[in-house]
């Protein structure tokens, strides 16, 4: 799954959220889960992939990431609930 994606990780249902962008979603989520890089997700235990959105270009993915980061928490929760109402970890289904 090597394509630009915007994604949201969560510490738990309705917990701390992290919004990111990557061109290698499985690899990047693996890094978060294994705390390879110091930062927000490691500090707050944000390891569960609860939402993602593929994009055609990295430019459009970055624009979407900025839009989500600037938006409200309620908007992010709405996206998660629409795609993944049970807040399941989507990582294993990435392939």
C-alpha positions, 0 to 999 in steps of 0.5 A: 500500500505505497500511496499517499495517505492521511491517517488518524491514530488513537490511544483508545476510543475517544482518547488522544488523537494523532493526525499524520500523512505518509506515503507508506501507511503500513510502515509508518503505523508500524513505526508508531506502534513500535515507538521507533521515533520519539514524539507525540505518539510515543509520549501519549501512547497513540498506536491504534489506526482508527481512520485513513484516507488514500490520496492520488498525490502527496500534495493533496494528502498534505493539504488534507492533513493540514485541514484536519489538524486545523479542524475541530476534534468533533470533526475528527471524531465524526470521520472516525465514527463514519468509517470505523464506528467500533474504533477497531484497529485497522492496521491488520487489514492494510495488507 
